Amino acid sequence: MTFQINAWLEQPNPTLSISEKSSGLMLLQWQGAQLHRLLSKGGLVAEDFRHHGENQQQALARELFLLCCQE
């Protein structure tokens, strides 16, 4: 399974989602207060999402799934 990360973190209403690449099925989504909390606690850093390589994006998706389990 290959994941796609959609991150709009530097917007007035930031959102972050992970979907399954081939089907487009959304698997996780953070927004609003939940996303602001993750950003302020340092669990998410905008710079992490600037990587463009497929392997880097898949590794980041796995980290986000683990982060979701910690909440």
C-alpha positions, 0 to 999 in steps of 0.5 A: 500500500502506498500513501499520499500525504496532503499537508497544508500547514502554513494556511489560516486553517491548516489541514493534514491528511493521509490517503491511499494513493491508488484509491484516494481513500482518506485514512487519517486527517488532522485539522483545527485544534487537534492539528494545532496541538500536534504542531505546538507540541513538536510532534509535527514540524512543517519542514518534515513535509518538504521532502519530495522523494517517494521513500521519504514520504512513505517513511513520514506516513508511517511516522504519522500513523504511529503518532496517531496511535499515541494520541 
